[in-house]
């Protein structure tokens, strides 16, 4: 009935109801997700993977009968056994498998009492954690012809430092540090864009503490340590540093990932444990610079997404091969002196991107990337005279 209400002809019962409610034309909703975190006891409809897979088949038949052109997403899990079971039973009935990939250094045995440098390393290794999850799911998807067509939809992702009942004071997800981690994770999405086709940041507006567009100063909704008082600025709208990361990455003129060879210093994450869902993960010798490069459809623009995951500035030389670059490049930089810096109602633009023109000489670009920063470098092909 819900599919019919959204997409059905005005002559259908639910289409008539839609028209009565003021919208005679169908909404033509294309993407439909079946279930949300059904593996969790906190969710309505919680059940085993086997039971859920059987439900998918029933939903598929009923929903496709109403609109055969809709695209269906099935609830997956970073626990590979859940996803293996769902795909094994119902893989041929879905187009996408959904995953929620949140990252906390607590998953690695690091906590709020660990040295600050260790906590920073533990959060900015987000892309390596995502890579381990995606690699496992990729193997499962490709293991059987009946679900080899399935793509991934990361319908929730973000840093998540602590559960709500452990929070005190600083909204960690609002920090520059969190923005650096989220940007590096977006780089991993790009590297796996052959299988990841959907990525949805959680949340967009307010929502839980991780929402990247904020209205007013009621960000300390954690149960413990709630900051007392009221600013009187409840109507101020601002973005967190991660909001600006998303804005820097969004709508870039990119079509293909191209090869990048990065030579830089490395770091080790001091793990005390690794959760089973990311077992076998090696967090040693990680590159301080997380880099991915893309080219556009017309092959005249290269865009580099460069995340400095170190606590120091890094001087670099970028050599561009097989692409004649013009005399200048464009650089957007998100940086700050303090990894715990946030935007708030009193200083809503404390951490925002800055634009720089960068000179290019003989297809080489010399750039110093600031400590714990996110950078987007755009290079245009030289126009022949």
C-alpha positions in Angstrom: 0.0 0.0 0.0 2.8 2.4 0.8 4.4 1.8 -2.6 1.0 2.3 -4.3 0.5 5.5 -2.3 3.8 6.9 -3.5 3.9 5.6 -7.0 0.5 4.3 -8.0 -1.7 5.7 -10.7 -4.5 8.0 -9.5 -7.0 5.2 -10.4 -5.6 2.9 -7.7 -7.1 3.0 -4.2 -3.9 4.5 -2.6 -3.3 6.7 -5.5 -6.8 8.2 -5.0 -5.9 8.8 -1.3 -2.7 10.6 -2.4 -4.7 12.8 -4.7 -7.2 13.5 -2.0 -4.3 14.6 0.2 -3.3 17.1 -2.4 -0.8 15.3 -4.7 -2.5 13.7 -7.7 0.8 13.1 -9.5 2.8 10.0 -8.3 6.0 10.7 -6.3 7.8 8.0 -8.2 10.0 7.0 -5.3 12.7 4.8 -6.8 14.7 3.4 -3.9 13.1 1.4 -1.1 15.0 0.0 1.9 13.6 -3.1 3.6 14.3 -3.0 7.3 16.7 -0.9 9.4 19.2 -2.6 11.7 16.9 -5.6 12.0 19.8 -7.5 13.6 19.5 -5.3 16.7 17.1 -5.9 19.6 16.4 -2.2 19.7 14.6 -2.3 16.4 10.9 -3.1 15.8 10.8 -6.3 13.8 14.1 -7.6 15.2 14.7 -11.2 14.1 17.3 -13.6 12.9 19.1 -13.3 9.5 17.2 -16.3 8.2 13.8 -14.9 9.2 14.7 -11.5 7.7 15.8 -13.0 4.4 12.5 -14.8 4.1 10.7 -11.5 4.8 12.7 -9.8 2.0 11.4 -12.3 -0.5 7.8 -11.6 0.6 8.3 -7.9 0.5 10.0 -8.1 -2.9 7.0 -10.0 -4.4 4.4 -7.6 -3.0 6.3 -4.4 -3.7 7.3 -5.3 -7.3 3.8 -6.3 -8.1 2.8 -2.7 -7.4 5.8 -1.1 -9.2 8.2 -3.4 -11.0 10.7 -0.6 -11.6 11.6 0.1 -7.9 15.0 -0.6 -6.6 15.2 -2.6 -3.3 17.8 -2.4 -0.6 18.1 -5.1 2.0 19.5 -4.7 5.5 23.1 -5.9 5.8 25.4 -5.9 8.8 29.2 -5.4 9.4 28.9 -8.9 11.0 29.7 -10.9 7.9 27.7 -13.9 9.0 24.4 -11.9 9.0 25.1 -10.6 5.5 26.2 -14.0 4.3 22.9 -15.5 5.4 20.8 -12.7 4.0 22.5 -12.8 0.6 22.5 -16.6 0.5 18.7 -16.8 0.9 17.5 -13.5 -0.6 20.4 -12.1 -2.6 18.7 -12.4 -5.9 15.7 -10.3 -4.6 17.7 -7.1 -3.7 19.7 -4.6 -5.7 21.7 -3.2 -2.7 22.9 -4.5 0.6 23.0 -1.8 3.3 25.7 -1.3 5.9 26.1 1.1 8.8 29.8 1.8 9.5 30.4 3.9 12.5 33.9 4.2 14.0 35.2 4.7 17.5 38.6 4.2 18.9 36.9 2.2 21.6 36.6 -0.6 19.0 40.4 -0.8 19.2 40.8 -0.8 23.0 41.6 2.9 23.2 39.6 5.0 25.6 39.3 8.6 26.9 42.2 8.0 29.3 44.6 7.0 26.6 47.2 9.5 25.4 45.8 12.2 23.2 48.0 11.1 20.3 46.8 7.5 20.5 43.2 8.7 20.5 43.8 10.7 17.4 45.5 7.8 15.6 42.6 5.5 16.7 40.0 7.7 15.1 41.7 8.7 11.9 42.3 5.1 10.9 38.6 5.1 10.0 39.3 4.2 6.3 41.3 1.1 7.2 38.4 -0.1 9.3 36.0 0.5 6.5 38.3 -1.2 4.1 38.3 -4.3 6.2 34.5 -4.4 6.4 34.0 -3.8 2.7 36.7 -6.3 1.7 34.9 -9.1 3.6 31.4 -8.2 2.3 32.8 -7.9 -1.3 34.1 -11.4 -1.1 30.7 -12.7 0.1 28.9 -10.8 -2.7 31.2 -12.2 -5.4 31.0 -15.8 -4.1 27.7 -16.7 -5.7 26.3 -15.8 -9.2 22.8 -15.2 -7.8 23.9 -12.2 -5.8 27.0 -11.0 -7.7 25.0 -8.1 -9.0 24.4 -6.6 -5.5 26.0 -3.2 -4.7 26.6 -1.6 -1.4 24.7 1.3 0.2 26.4 2.7 3.3 23.2 4.2 4.6 24.8 5.4 7.9 28.3 6.4 8.6 30.1 8.8 11.0 32.5 8.8 13.9 30.8 7.8 17.1 33.0 8.4 20.1 30.9 7.3 23.0 27.4 5.9 23.8 25.0 8.6 25.0 25.2 7.5 28.6 29.0 8.0 28.7 29.2 11.5 27.2 30.5 14.5 29.0 30.9 18.1 27.7 32.6 18.3 24.3 30.6 17.0 21.4 33.5 15.0 19.9 31.6 14.4 16.6 31.7 18.2 16.0 35.5 18.5 16.1 38.1 19.0 13.4 39.5 15.6 14.4 36.2 14.0 13.5 36.1 15.8 10.2 39.6 14.5 9.3 38.5 11.0 10.1 35.3 11.3 8.1 37.2 12.8 5.1 39.6 9.9 5.1 36.7 7.5 5.2 35.1 9.3 2.2 38.4 8.6 0.4 37.9 4.9 1.1 34.4 5.1 -0.3 35.9 6.6 -3.5 38.5 3.8 -3.7 35.6 1.3 -3.5 33.2 3.2 -5.8 32.9 0.1 -8.0 30.8 -1.5 -5.3 29.7 1.4 -3.1 27.1 3.4 -4.9 25.3 5.1 -2.1 26.7 6.8 1.0 24.5 8.6 3.5 26.0 10.6 6.4 24.3 10.2 9.7 22.7 12.7 10.6 22.2 15.6 8.3 20.3 18.1 10.5 20.6 18.0 14.3 19.4 14.4 15.0 21.7 12.6 17.4 24.9 14.3 18.4 26.6 13.5 15.0 24.2 15.7 13.0 26.4 18.0 10.8 24.0 20.9 10.3 23.1 22.3 13.7 20.2 24.6 14.8 20.8 26.4 18.1 23.1 25.2 20.9 21.3 22.2 22.2 24.1 19.9 21.0 24.9 18.5 24.5 22.0 16.1 24.5 24.1 13.4 26.1 22.7 12.0 29.3 25.7 12.8 31.5 27.7 16.0 31.7 25.1 18.2 30.0 26.4 21.8 29.8 24.0 24.0 31.9 22.6 27.3 30.7 21.3 28.7 27.5 22.9 31.0 24.9 19.9 32.8 23.7 21.0 31.9 20.2 18.5 29.1 19.5 18.0 30.2 15.9 21.6 30.2 14.8 22.2 27.7 12.0 25.8 26.4 11.4 27.7 23.5 10.1 30.2 21.3 11.9 33.6 20.8 10.4 32.4 17.5 8.9 29.6 19.5 7.2 32.3 21.4 5.4 34.1 18.2 4.5 30.9 16.9 2.8 30.5 20.3 1.0 34.1 20.1 -0.2 33.6 16.6 -1.6 30.1 17.0 -3.0 29.4 17.7 -6.6 33.0 17.5 -7.7 33.6 17.0 -11.4 34.8 13.4 -11.1 34.0 10.2 -13.0 36.9 7.8 -12.5 39.4 6.9 -9.8 43.0 7.0 -11.2 46.2 5.6 -9.9 48.0 7.4 -7.2 51.4 6.6 -5.8 51.9 8.1 -2.3 55.2 8.2 -0.5 55.1 9.6 3.0 55.8 8.8 6.6 53.6 6.3 8.4 52.1 5.7 11.8 51.0 2.7 14.0 47.7 2.6 15.9 48.3 1.2 19.4 45.5 -1.4 19.4 44.7 -3.3 22.6 41.9 -5.2 20.9 40.1 -5.4 17.6 36.4 -6.2 17.4 35.6 -9.5 15.6 33.8 -7.7 12.8 37.1 -6.2 11.7 39.3 -9.1 12.7 42.6 -9.5 10.9 43.0 -5.8 10.5 46.6 -4.6 10.4 46.9 -1.0 11.7 50.6 -0.6 11.4 52.5 1.5 8.9 49.5 3.5 7.9 50.2 6.5 5.5 50.0 9.9 7.2 48.6 11.2 3.9 45.5 9.5 2.8 45.1 10.4 -0.9 42.8 9.4 -3.7 42.8 11.0 -7.2 39.9 11.2 -9.7 39.5 12.4 -13.3 36.4 13.8 -14.9 34.4 12.4 -17.9 36.0 14.8 -20.4 39.5 14.0 -19.1 40.4 17.7 -18.5 40.3 17.9 -14.7 42.1 15.9 -12.1 40.9 16.2 -8.5 43.0 15.0 -5.5 41.4 14.4 -2.1 44.3 14.7 0.4 43.8 14.1 4.2 46.8 14.8 6.5 46.4 12.3 9.3 49.4 13.6 11.2 49.7 16.1 14.0 52.4 18.0 12.0 52.5 20.0 8.7 53.7 17.9 5.8 55.6 19.5 2.9 54.9 17.7 -0.4 55.7 17.6 -4.1 53.0 16.3 -6.4 54.1 15.0 -9.7 51.5 14.7 -12.4 52.1 12.2 -15.2 50.5 11.9 -18.6 48.4 15.1 -18.0 49.6 18.5 -19.1 48.6 20.8 -16.2 48.1 24.5 -16.6 50.1 27.1 -14.7 47.9 27.1 -11.6 45.8 24.8 -9.4 43.0 25.4 -7.0 43.2 24.2 -3.4 40.4 24.1 -0.8 41.8 23.5 2.7 40.0 22.7 6.0 42.4 23.1 8.9 42.9 24.5 12.4 45.4 24.7 15.1 43.4 22.5 17.5 42.1 19.0 16.7 39.3 19.6 19.3 38.2 22.9 17.6 34.4 23.1 16.9 31.9 25.5 15.4 29.1 26.7 17.7 26.5 29.4 18.0 29.1 31.9 19.3 31.7 31.2 16.6 29.8 29.3 13.8 32.7 29.7 11.3 35.6 28.9 13.5 36.5 26.0 11.2 35.6 26.6 7.5 37.4 25.8 4.2 39.9 28.3 2.8 40.6 28.7 -0.9 44.2 29.1 -2.3 45.6 29.5 -5.8 48.6 27.2 -6.1 51.3 27.6 -8.8 52.3 24.7 -11.0 55.7 24.3 -12.7 56.7 21.6 -15.1 53.7 19.5 -14.0 54.8 19.7 -10.4 53.0 21.2 -7.4 54.7 22.0 -4.1 52.2 22.2 -1.3 52.5 22.1 2.5 49.4 20.4 3.9 48.7 21.6 7.4 48.5 19.3 10.4 45.2 17.3 10.7 43.7 18.9 7.6 41.4 18.0 4.7 42.4 19.3 1.3 40.9 19.2 -2.2 43.3 20.0 -5.0 41.9 20.6 -8.5 44.2 20.6 -11.6 43.0 21.6 -15.1 44.5 20.4 -18.3 46.5 23.2 -20.1 44.5 24.7 -22.9 46.4 24.4 -26.2 46.9 27.8 -27.9 
